[in-house]
Amino acid sequence: MFFITAFVLTLIVWLGLASVGHDFWIHRKYIEKLMKLFEYGRKRVVIVEHKIKERQRKLSRIREEAFVDTDDDEAEDVFDTFAHKSGEEGVPRGNDQNLLIELLTANGGKNGDVFEHRRHRTMSLSINQEKKEFHVADITEFVRLGITAIVDDEVTKRFAAEELKTWNLLTRTDKFYHYNSLRLAIIWWNGFLFRYLLLFPIRFAITLIGVGWLVLCTGAVAVVPDGRLKRFLYHFVSVMCFRILSRGFSGLITFHNTENRAKPGGLCVANHTSPIDVVILHCDNAYALVGQSHGGFLGVLQRALARATHHMWFDRSEMSDRAEVSRRLAEHVAHPDKLPILIFPEGTCINNTSVMMFKKGGFEVGGTIYPAAIKYDARFGDPFWNSSKYGYMKYLLMMMTSWAIVCDVWYLPPMTRQPDESSIDFAQRVKAVIAAKGGLVDLEIDGALKRSAVKPEWRARQQLNYSRRINVESTNG
């Protein structure tokens, strides 16, 4: 009983200090120890990889020696017999090809690989000498290589977990070095017990407390009449609750250039990696949110937040919803005393290695844009949410059982649209600034392609270009 009481009191004090933005020294020490552990693991991984390569080289040499040392006498007997029957030695030509194939096939067994290799080599020489015509099947290899190049392009890899340079002692990264090293196996097993038996129960309890406290506080703020007091209360409650929620995944957030933090009446624009982007940014400021409506756990949070202030949830598949959001955005930015709006113009989650095309809707309503670049350190835990692979509850479990979520947020100087600048050009300019500051790749590709087919007008454009090229070639011919 004493230990339970002490734990509860410690947790309350810890969350109370976290709600006012206190940064505990133990978090920094924890990250420093993890860095040392990862460095030790990296050195062990190098040793393990070296041993694996040496083992593979030895096996390769053994196979080559076994292949070379195969009973060559039998092979020579076959070719001597062929030379005797064909009346000449050397490479077979014409109908003598069939004689050699029959001898090789009849003398299979343990020398089958040698004979098969020589048969294919001899046949390919003969076929290449005799073939004079072009067949469509001749280009299948080039087609295969082309398709392979398309699959492994700069876009597809942005919708998968970020590739790590070294193993972070998590099996979800698909690198199983602990099967090849006893020391790494011991470290991984202790880390597994630490994350699932100690960190996870604490983080799960913190998340439940944070969500319950958010629902209660937003319900209390909802009964306050609209005005200055309500905006002040919501700002305080929002920042406090999201700071508590950030402890649910051991968030360690560093904010840079806070003088550029979004002001009321403006729009905060950020790159999008995960739903916890909202939690990260709310730890330093309060926002009115615009985003896709969800059900389940996310739906509970959305409904709780919508009671306290004006948020905009919509269905991206409904054109009427999108038009309504654009109208409400324009009305919102027209009131300088309202909360800044937080939008993610990519419209989908990207794996934090690049920034994809920004939708132009948020850049057509006017107002001041406050860019923010978010960069996560994937060594401690990959925050990317692959919604086509994991449900939100599975994703939360992965976040709560990671080592930590470490990220940096850079507030960039405010930007406004130039008089002669289109909304598309303005969106591209803002995107380029965010990508450069966050060290991300700037891509001009629509992120919505990961969940929908290519737009018909894009296909028509490619078909038109190809038809023009054919016409030009025909005219020149």
C-alpha positions, -999 to 999 in steps of 0.1 A, spaced: 0 0 0 28 24 8 45 18 -25 12 24 -44 6 56 -25 41 68 -32 38 60 -69 5 79 -72 19 109 -54 50 109 -75 30 106 -107 7 135 -97 37 157 -89 55 147 -121 24 154 -143 18 187 -125 52 199 -133 50 186 -168 17 205 -174 35 238 -167 63 230 -191 90 218 -166 117 198 -183 131 171 -160 168 165 -160 161 128 -159 147 129 -195 180 144 -208 200 118 -188 178 90 -202 185 102 -238 222 104 -231 223 69 -218 204 56 -248 229 73 -271 257 55 -254 238 23 -256 231 28 -293 268 36 -299 278 3 -282 252 -15 -302 265 1 -334 300 -12 -327 287 -47 -320 266 -46 -351 297 -38 -372 314 -68 -357 284 -90 -363 281 -78 -399 318 -85 -405 314 -120 -391 284 -126 -413 302 -114 -444 332 -136 -436 310 -166 -431 293 -159 -465 327 -155 -482 338 -189 -468 306 -206 -479 310 -190 -514 346 -203 -516 335 -238 -505 308 -238 -532 332 -226 -559 358 -253 -549 331 -280 -549 319 -268 -583 354 -268 -597 365 -300 -581 335 -319 -594 344 -351 -612 357 -335 -644 366 -369 -658 330 -377 -664 325 -343 -682 356 -349 -704 343 -384 -712 311 -370 -724 328 -344 -747 353 -370 -759 324 -393 -768 307 -364 -786 338 -355 -805 342 -392 -816 306 -394 -828 305 -361 -845 338 -366 -862 354 -334 -849 363 -316 -817 354 -282 -806 321 -263 -804 292 -282 -820 273 -267 -850 241 -275 -868 224 -308 -860 254 -320 -838 238 -297 -812 211 -323 -805 237 -350 -799 255 -330 -773 222 -322 -755 213 -359 -754 247 -368 -739 246 -341 -713 210 -350 -703 218 -387 -700 248 -381 -678 231 -359 -652 235 -367 -615 260 -349 -594 276 -333 -624 242 -320 -636 250 -284 -628 282 -284 -648 265 -300 -678 235 -277 -675 258 -246 -674 277 -258 -705 245 -267 -723 230 -233 -718 262 -215 -728 266 -236 -760 229 -232 -769 230 -194 -764 261 -191 -787 243 -211 -814 210 -192 -811 227 -158 -811 245 -167 -843 214 -179 -861 187 -153 -849 181 -126 -873 146 -113 -865 132 -91 -837 106 -104 -813 86 -86 -787 98 -111 -761 133 -97 -765 125 -66 -746 109 -83 -716 141 -80 -695 143 -43 -702 106 -39 -692 113 -58 -660 142 -35 -651 121 -5 -659 92 -16 -637 117 -23 -609 131 12 -612 96 26 -610 86 7 -579 117 18 -561 113 54 -568 116 86 -548 78 86 -539 70 50 -528 98 49 -502 82 80 -485 53 59 -473 74 34 -454 93 36 -422 125 56 -424 156 35 -431 180 36 -401 217 37 -405 221 13 -376 199 -9 -354 181 8 -325 175 -24 -306 138 -26 -317 127 -57 -337 101 -36 -355 130 -22 -376 134 -56 -392 170 -60 -383 175 -91 -362 211 -88 -351 203 -102 -317 201 -137 -333 238 -134 -342 253 -119 -311 249 -131 -275 257 -96 -261 232 -79 -284 206 -105 -275 211 -98 -237 208 -60 -243 177 -65 -265 160 -87 -240 166 -63 -211 154 -34 -232 123 -54 -241 115 -60 -205 122 -24 -196 100 -10 -223 70 -34 -219 70 -40 -182 81 -6 -168 77 21 -194 45 9 -211 23 7 -179 34 41 -168 28 57 -202 -5 40 -205 -16 54 -172 -4 88 -181 -23 87 -214 -56 77 -197 -51 105 -171 -43 130 -199 -73 120 -220 -97 121 -190 -83 154 -179 -87 168 -214 -123 158 -217 -132 172 -182 -113 205 -188 -127 211 -223 -162 203 -210 -157 230 -183 -145 255 -208 -174 248 -231 -199 263 -206 -180 296 -205 -195 323 -229 -175 332 -259 -151 360 -253 -117 369 -241 -120 348 -209 -129 316 -228 -100 321 -252 -76 325 -223 -90 294 -205 -88 273 -236 -52 283 -243 -42 274 -207 -62 241 -207 -50 230 -242 -13 235 -235 -16 219 -201 -34 188 -213 -13 182 -244 19 185 -223 6 157 -201 -3 137 -232 32 141 -245 46 123 -215 25 93 -226 53 86 -252 82 102 -233 82 132 -257 114 153 -256 107 184 -277 130 212 -284 115 244 -298 137 268 -317 130 305 -326 99 308 -304 97 345 -313 82 333 -346 54 314 -329 20 317 -346 0 347 -336 -38 349 -333 -55 353 -367 -27 336 -386 -22 301 -400 5 277 -388 16 254 -416 37 223 -408 49 191 -424 30 160 -414 44 128 -401 19 115 -375 -12 125 -355 11 132 -326 23 163 -346 -7 180 -331 4 170 -295 39 182 -303 29 217 -315 2 221 -288 29 218 -261 40 253 -269 8 270 -283 -29 266 -287 -45 262 -321 -77 259 -339 -74 226 -358 -84 217 -394 -83 181 -404 -99 148 -415 -127 136 -392 -121 103 -375 -139 78 -354 -127 57 -324 -101 71 -300 -92 100 -323 -129 109 -326 -132 111 -288 -104 137 -288 -119 156 -317 -153 159 -302 -138 170 -268 -118 197 -284 -147 209 -306 -168 216 -275 -143 242 -262 -134 262 -294 -140 263 -331 -122 234 -348 -130 223 -384 -134 186 -391 -143 174 -426 -144 144 -449 -118 149 -477 -138 128 -500 -167 152 -499 -164 182 -521 -191 201 -502 -171 196 -470 -140 210 -486 -158 240 -499 -173 247 -464 -138 244 -448 -124 270 -473 -152 294 -464 -148 289 -427 -110 294 -430 -115 327 -447 -139 338 -419 -116 327 -392 -85 346 -405 -107 377 -408 -109 379 -370 -74 387 -355 -85 378 -320 -92 341 -328 -67 313 -322 -42 306 -350 -52 278 -373 -30 247 -375 -30 230 -409 -10 202 -425 -13 210 -463 2 177 -474 -31 160 -464 -15 128 -454 14 114 -433 49 112 -448 78 94 -431 96 125 -421 123 122 -448 106 146 -473 79 172 -478 53 165 -505 30 188 -524 10 213 -504 -26 217 -512 -34 252 -522 -66 256 -502 -50 270 -471 -30 295 -491 -60 311 -509 -77 325 -479 -52 353 -472 -37 361 -438 -2 355 -425 14 321 -428 36 309 -399 57 279 -412 69 253 -387 94 225 -395 91 193 -374 120 168 -375 120 136 -355 150 115 -344 139 80 -356 167 63 -336 146 65 -305 113 56 -321 97 60 -356 67 83 -353 55 77 -389 19 64 -390 13 41 -419 -25 42 -417 -28 15 -445 -7 -9 -424 -16 -1 -387 -47 10 -370 -45 39 -346 -45 18 -314 -17 -5 -328 2 27 -336 -3 41 -301 10 8 -287 41 11 -308 47 47 -297 42 38 -260 67 9 -263 94 29 -282 124 42 -263 111 78 -266 99 104 -291 126 130 -297 120 159 -320 129 194 -329 105 222 -340 117 252 -358 94 283 -360 102 301 -392 96 338 -399 61 347 -410 53 348 -447 27 365 -468 15 361 -503 30 385 -529 6 406 -550 16 388 -583 20 354 -567 -5 325 -572 -17 304 -544 2 274 -559 35 293 -561 30 306 -526 24 271 -513 56 258 -530 76 287 -516 64 279 -480 71 242 -486 106 248 -498 114 269 -467 101 241 -444 120 214 -462 153 233 -461 150 241 -424 140 205 -414 166 189 -437 139 172 -457 136 164 -494 114 188 -513 91 167 -536 65 180 -561 43 149 -558 8 147 -544 9 126 -512 -27 115 -518 -14 91 -545 -7 65 -517 -45 60 -512 -60 68 -546 -53 62 -583 -37 88 -605 -60 115 -616 -76 111 -651 -63 145 -662 -27 135 -653 -30 104 -675 -46 124 -703 -17 148 -701 9 120 -705 -11 105 -734 -12 139 -751 25 143 -748 31 108 -762 8 114 -791 25 146 -800 59 128 -799 45 101 -823 32 128 -847 65 145 -847 84 113 -854 59 104 -882 63 138 -898 101 136 -896 100 101 -911 
